[in-house]
């Protein structure tokens, strides 16, 4: 046994409160990836199940209020646990972040009442388009032709999915598309503002969660009171307490835990592996949605989804071009019997 005064130099890796740092790498991957699948598939299932309740469609913002309150409480608890209660980012910045956080989550939740759930998932896969536009306008970034090509492919995939939805859905409602498009635009603004101000002021992710969702709760409460939604929602929610409050509680906790597990996965295995896992999770979510909830299907959904997946990996390639090129050279070198990948680089036919 080590003496008590000797500190453990292994950085902890937390999974739902358990430290898995001393587990083998392959087991860490299985545990983290499995948690992502379980938590987010459960999140998607609960979100769709809530809106299958007759009469729930108008109360998407009330559901979002419950979600924000739970996220705020979880964020505050984490700040207390990690002794990180000091605010670094100015209130005015949090006001802006909270506004766009409310927009993206509120519109995303509300859109489920008007869209096929698989269509909503496909739209949420296409964050690159507004993020690219937001990066140019907010941070003055420049993007290469690969990123632009990926954005164009995503746009094509969205158009194909929308046309397929219009073709087979008996309850096609354009309001759902307007809501989810607004959610994506707000999400792009959030990402760029958070990145810019976390770097500038040194705020932690726990701090951002606490203040953005806490202030956002006030914004949503003000909206549902002024719009009158809460006065209709309260009797409806109490009349169906388990299928509203109960489902919303499970839905919110699964979402909060899922966000934390994805961040841990990125930290341990990198963004590329994490995005691959989350992409497979989204594909499985779409398949399960068709299997568990009755809805029309057409092969055009598959074509559109394939175009979007291609665009996602084209975008990933642009971010990891040098490492992916090196991996490809090593693979070709082994396939052709070379022992040194540098030989491949010198071969003009393979460059």
C-alpha positions as CSV (number, residue, x, y, z in Angstrom):
1,X,0.0,0.0,0.0
2,X,1.1,3.5,-0.7
3,X,1.7,5.9,2.2
4,X,-1.2,8.3,2.8
5,X,0.9,11.3,2.1
6,X,1.7,10.0,-1.5
7,X,-0.8,11.5,-3.9
8,X,-2.4,9.4,-6.6
9,X,-1.0,10.8,-9.9
10,X,-3.7,9.2,-12.1
11,X,-6.1,11.8,-13.3
12,X,-9.7,10.7,-12.3
13,X,-12.2,9.8,-15.1
14,X,-15.7,10.1,-13.7
15,X,-18.6,8.2,-15.1
16,X,-21.9,8.9,-13.2
17,X,-20.0,9.5,-10.0
18,X,-17.6,6.5,-10.3
19,X,-13.9,6.8,-11.0
20,X,-12.9,4.5,-13.9
21,X,-9.4,5.9,-14.4
22,X,-7.8,2.6,-13.3
23,X,-9.9,0.4,-15.7
24,X,-8.3,-0.8,-18.9
25,X,-8.7,1.6,-21.9
26,X,-10.9,-0.9,-23.8
27,X,-13.2,-1.1,-20.8
28,X,-13.3,2.7,-20.4
29,X,-14.4,3.0,-24.0
30,X,-17.1,0.4,-23.6
31,X,-18.4,1.9,-20.4
32,X,-18.4,5.5,-21.7
33,X,-19.9,4.6,-25.1
34,X,-22.5,2.4,-23.5
35,X,-23.5,5.2,-21.2
36,X,-23.9,7.6,-24.2
37,X,-26.1,5.1,-26.0
38,X,-28.3,4.3,-22.9
39,X,-28.6,7.9,-21.7
40,X,-29.3,9.6,-25.1
41,X,-31.5,6.8,-26.5
42,X,-33.5,7.1,-23.2
43,X,-33.5,10.9,-23.6
44,X,-34.9,10.7,-27.1
45,X,-37.4,8.1,-26.2
46,X,-38.7,10.1,-23.3
47,X,-38.9,13.3,-25.4
48,X,-40.9,11.6,-28.1
49,X,-43.1,9.8,-25.5
50,X,-44.0,13.0,-23.7
51,X,-45.3,14.6,-26.9
52,X,-47.3,11.5,-27.8
53,X,-49.5,12.4,-24.8
54,X,-52.8,13.9,-26.2
55,X,-52.9,17.6,-25.6
56,X,-49.2,18.0,-24.9
57,X,-48.3,19.8,-28.1
58,X,-48.9,23.4,-26.9
59,X,-46.8,23.0,-23.8
60,X,-43.3,22.6,-25.1
61,X,-42.1,25.8,-23.3
62,X,-43.4,24.5,-20.0
63,X,-41.4,21.3,-20.5
64,X,-38.4,23.4,-21.3
65,X,-38.9,25.4,-18.1
66,X,-38.8,22.2,-16.0
67,X,-35.7,21.0,-17.9
68,X,-33.9,24.3,-17.3
69,X,-34.7,24.2,-13.6
70,X,-33.3,20.7,-13.2
71,X,-30.2,21.6,-15.3
72,X,-29.7,24.7,-13.1
73,X,-30.0,22.6,-9.9
74,X,-27.6,20.0,-11.2
75,X,-25.1,22.7,-12.3
76,X,-25.2,24.3,-8.8
77,X,-24.7,21.0,-7.1
78,X,-21.6,20.3,-9.3
79,X,-20.2,23.8,-8.5
80,X,-20.6,23.1,-4.8
81,X,-19.0,19.7,-5.1
82,X,-16.0,21.0,-7.0
83,X,-15.8,24.2,-5.0
84,X,-16.2,26.3,-8.1
85,X,-18.9,28.9,-7.2
86,X,-17.0,32.0,-8.3
87,X,-18.5,33.7,-11.4
88,X,-15.9,34.7,-14.0
89,X,-18.0,35.8,-17.0
90,X,-20.0,39.1,-16.8
91,X,-23.7,39.1,-16.2
92,X,-24.4,40.8,-19.6
93,X,-22.7,38.0,-21.4
94,X,-24.7,35.4,-19.5
95,X,-27.8,37.3,-20.4
96,X,-27.0,36.8,-24.1
97,X,-26.0,33.2,-23.7
98,X,-29.1,32.4,-21.7
99,X,-31.4,34.0,-24.3
100,X,-29.9,31.9,-27.1
101,X,-29.9,28.7,-24.9
102,X,-33.6,29.3,-24.2
103,X,-34.2,29.7,-28.0
104,X,-32.3,26.5,-29.0
105,X,-33.7,24.2,-26.3
106,X,-37.2,25.7,-26.3
107,X,-37.7,25.6,-30.0
108,X,-36.1,22.2,-30.2
109,X,-38.5,20.8,-27.6
110,X,-41.5,22.5,-29.2
111,X,-40.7,21.3,-32.7
112,X,-41.2,17.6,-31.5
113,X,-44.9,18.3,-31.4
114,X,-44.9,19.3,-35.1
115,X,-42.2,17.0,-36.7
116,X,-41.4,13.4,-37.1
117,X,-38.8,12.7,-34.5
118,X,-36.3,11.3,-37.0
119,X,-36.5,14.5,-39.0
120,X,-35.7,16.5,-35.9
121,X,-32.7,14.3,-35.2
122,X,-31.4,14.8,-38.8
123,X,-31.8,18.6,-38.5
124,X,-29.8,18.5,-35.2
125,X,-27.0,16.6,-36.9
126,X,-26.6,19.6,-39.3
127,X,-25.3,22.2,-36.8
128,X,-22.2,22.8,-39.0
129,X,-24.3,25.0,-41.3
130,X,-25.3,27.7,-38.8
131,X,-22.0,27.2,-36.8
132,X,-20.0,28.0,-40.0
133,X,-22.1,31.1,-40.7
134,X,-21.9,32.2,-37.0
135,X,-18.1,31.7,-37.0
136,X,-17.7,33.9,-39.9
137,X,-20.0,36.7,-38.6
138,X,-19.2,36.6,-34.9
139,X,-15.5,35.5,-34.7
140,X,-14.3,36.4,-38.2
141,X,-13.2,32.9,-38.9
142,X,-12.3,31.6,-42.4
143,X,-13.2,28.1,-43.6
144,X,-11.8,25.9,-46.3
145,X,-13.5,24.3,-49.3
146,X,-13.9,21.0,-47.4
147,X,-16.0,22.7,-44.7
148,X,-18.0,24.6,-47.3
149,X,-18.6,21.3,-49.2
150,X,-19.7,19.6,-46.0
151,X,-22.2,22.4,-45.3
152,X,-23.6,22.1,-48.9
153,X,-24.0,18.3,-48.5
154,X,-25.8,18.8,-45.2
155,X,-28.1,21.4,-46.8
156,X,-28.8,18.8,-49.6
157,X,-29.5,16.1,-47.0
158,X,-31.9,18.4,-45.1
159,X,-33.8,19.3,-48.3
160,X,-34.0,15.6,-49.3
161,X,-35.3,14.7,-45.8
162,X,-37.9,17.5,-45.8
163,X,-39.2,16.5,-49.3
164,X,-39.5,12.9,-48.1
165,X,-41.3,14.0,-45.0
166,X,-43.7,16.1,-47.0
167,X,-44.3,13.2,-49.3
168,X,-45.2,10.6,-46.7
169,X,-46.3,12.5,-43.6
170,X,-50.1,13.0,-43.3
171,X,-49.6,15.8,-40.7
172,X,-46.9,17.8,-42.4
173,X,-46.6,21.1,-40.6
174,X,-44.1,23.8,-41.7
175,X,-44.1,25.3,-38.2
176,X,-41.9,22.4,-37.0
177,X,-39.3,23.2,-39.6
178,X,-39.3,26.8,-38.7
179,X,-38.8,26.0,-35.0
180,X,-36.0,23.5,-35.5
181,X,-34.2,25.8,-38.0
182,X,-34.5,28.6,-35.4
183,X,-33.1,26.2,-32.8
184,X,-30.1,25.5,-35.0
185,X,-29.4,29.1,-35.6
186,X,-29.5,29.9,-31.9
187,X,-27.3,26.9,-31.2
188,X,-24.7,28.3,-33.6
189,X,-24.7,31.6,-31.9
190,X,-24.3,30.0,-28.4
191,X,-21.3,27.9,-29.5
192,X,-19.4,30.9,-30.8
193,X,-20.3,33.2,-27.9
194,X,-19.4,30.5,-25.3
195,X,-16.1,29.7,-27.0
196,X,-15.1,33.3,-27.3
197,X,-16.0,34.3,-23.7
198,X,-14.8,31.2,-21.9
199,X,-11.4,31.8,-23.5
200,X,-11.5,35.5,-22.7
201,X,-12.7,35.3,-19.0
202,X,-11.6,31.8,-18.1
203,X,-15.0,30.5,-17.1
204,X,-15.6,26.8,-16.4
205,X,-18.2,24.6,-18.1
206,X,-20.0,24.1,-14.8
207,X,-20.2,27.9,-14.3
208,X,-21.6,28.3,-17.8
209,X,-24.3,25.6,-17.2
210,X,-25.3,27.1,-13.8
211,X,-25.7,30.7,-14.9
212,X,-27.0,30.2,-18.5
213,X,-29.7,27.8,-17.4
214,X,-30.5,29.7,-14.2
215,X,-31.0,33.0,-16.1
216,X,-32.7,31.1,-18.9
217,X,-35.2,29.7,-16.3
218,X,-36.2,33.3,-15.5
219,X,-36.6,34.2,-19.2
220,X,-38.8,31.1,-19.8
221,X,-41.0,31.6,-16.7
222,X,-41.6,35.3,-17.8
223,X,-42.6,34.1,-21.3
224,X,-45.0,31.3,-20.2
225,X,-46.7,33.7,-17.7
226,X,-47.1,36.6,-20.2
227,X,-48.2,34.2,-23.0
228,X,-50.6,32.5,-20.6
229,X,-49.2,29.0,-21.4
230,X,-48.5,28.2,-17.8
231,X,-52.1,28.7,-16.7
232,X,-53.3,26.1,-19.2
233,X,-50.2,23.9,-18.6
234,X,-50.5,23.6,-14.8
235,X,-53.9,21.9,-14.7
236,X,-52.9,19.7,-17.6
237,X,-49.6,18.7,-16.0
238,X,-51.3,17.9,-12.6
239,X,-54.1,16.0,-14.3
240,X,-51.4,13.8,-16.0
241,X,-48.7,14.2,-13.3
242,X,-46.7,11.0,-14.0
243,X,-46.8,11.4,-17.8
244,X,-45.8,15.1,-17.5
245,X,-43.7,15.8,-14.4
246,X,-42.5,12.2,-14.1
247,X,-41.4,11.9,-17.7
248,X,-40.0,15.4,-17.7
249,X,-37.9,14.6,-14.6
250,X,-36.4,11.5,-16.2
251,X,-36.0,13.2,-19.6
252,X,-34.0,16.1,-18.0
253,X,-31.8,14.0,-15.8
254,X,-30.9,11.7,-18.8
255,X,-30.0,14.8,-20.8
256,X,-27.9,16.4,-18.2
257,X,-26.0,13.1,-17.5
258,X,-25.6,12.6,-21.2
259,X,-23.9,15.9,-21.7
260,X,-21.4,15.1,-19.0
261,X,-20.6,11.7,-20.3
262,X,-20.0,13.0,-23.9
263,X,-17.6,15.6,-22.5
264,X,-15.7,12.9,-20.6
265,X,-15.6,10.7,-23.7
266,X,-14.1,13.6,-25.7
267,X,-11.5,14.3,-23.0
268,X,-10.4,10.6,-22.8
269,X,-10.7,9.4,-26.5
270,X,-10.8,12.7,-28.5
271,X,-13.5,14.4,-30.6
272,X,-13.3,12.1,-33.6
273,X,-14.1,8.9,-31.6
274,X,-16.7,10.7,-29.6
275,X,-18.5,12.0,-32.7
276,X,-18.4,8.6,-34.3
277,X,-20.1,7.1,-31.2
278,X,-22.7,9.9,-31.0
279,X,-23.4,9.6,-34.8
280,X,-24.0,5.9,-34.4
281,X,-26.2,6.7,-31.4
282,X,-28.3,9.1,-33.5
283,X,-28.6,6.5,-36.3
284,X,-29.9,4.0,-33.7
285,X,-32.2,6.6,-32.2
286,X,-33.8,7.1,-35.6
287,X,-34.2,3.4,-36.2
288,X,-35.8,2.8,-32.8
289,X,-38.1,5.8,-33.3
290,X,-39.5,4.1,-36.4
291,X,-39.8,0.7,-34.6
292,X,-41.2,1.9,-31.3
293,X,-43.5,4.7,-32.5
294,X,-45.8,4.2,-35.5
295,X,-44.9,6.5,-38.4
296,X,-44.6,6.3,-42.2
297,X,-41.3,5.3,-43.8
298,X,-39.8,5.8,-47.2
299,X,-36.4,4.7,-48.7
300,X,-35.7,8.4,-49.4
301,X,-35.2,8.9,-45.6
302,X,-32.2,6.5,-45.9
303,X,-30.7,8.3,-48.9
304,X,-31.0,11.7,-47.1
305,X,-29.5,10.3,-43.9
306,X,-26.6,8.9,-45.8
307,X,-25.9,12.3,-47.4
308,X,-25.9,13.9,-43.9
309,X,-23.6,11.3,-42.5
310,X,-21.2,11.8,-45.4
311,X,-21.2,15.5,-44.7
312,X,-20.5,14.9,-41.0
313,X,-17.4,12.9,-41.7
314,X,-16.2,15.3,-44.4
315,X,-16.3,18.0,-41.8
316,X,-14.4,15.8,-39.3
317,X,-11.8,15.1,-42.0
318,X,-11.3,18.9,-42.5
319,X,-10.6,19.2,-38.7
320,X,-8.2,16.2,-38.6
321,X,-6.7,16.3,-42.1
322,X,-3.1,15.7,-41.2
323,X,-3.7,12.9,-38.7
324,X,-6.2,11.2,-41.1
325,X,-3.7,11.5,-44.0
326,X,-1.0,9.9,-41.9
327,X,-3.3,7.1,-40.9
328,X,-4.2,6.5,-44.6
329,X,-0.5,6.5,-45.6
330,X,0.3,3.9,-42.9
331,X,-2.7,1.8,-44.0
332,X,-1.6,1.9,-47.7
333,X,2.0,1.1,-46.6
334,X,0.9,-2.0,-44.8
335,X,-1.4,-3.1,-47.6
336,X,1.4,-2.7,-50.2
337,X,4.0,-4.5,-48.0
338,X,6.1,-1.4,-47.0
339,X,7.5,-1.4,-43.5
340,X,8.0,2.4,-43.4
341,X,5.1,4.8,-44.2
342,X,7.7,7.3,-45.4
343,X,8.2,5.2,-48.5
344,X,4.5,5.9,-49.4
345,X,5.0,9.7,-49.1
346,X,7.9,9.5,-51.6
347,X,5.8,7.6,-54.1
348,X,4.3,10.2,-56.4
349,X,1.5,7.8,-57.4
350,X,0.2,7.7,-53.8
351,X,0.6,11.3,-52.7
